[in-house]
């Protein structure tokens, strides 16, 4: 685990965790710490917006988002953790990344990248 007690967590970028997409060499990412430490299978793709992640998956795997199996839209944190939209909202609020709570896109669902930048 990369989290340090004195290091505050904040949101880095949008991410989508494709739980069912296979990796040919998972050790390249997993054993070297290049994938979020709290994901145990599949692949996490990151981007400026969630659409960047979706189109990366389509370009790499050649399938539609519906064909990719189970996926979760969320965010990557500075502590190399994947979090879903709801937890991301909590982190962004706590870290001061959200300046105007009244302008959140849909707080019931959780954080959207447009809420941050």
Order of alpha helices (4+ residues) and beta strands (2+ residues): beta-alpha-beta-alpha-beta-beta-alpha-alpha
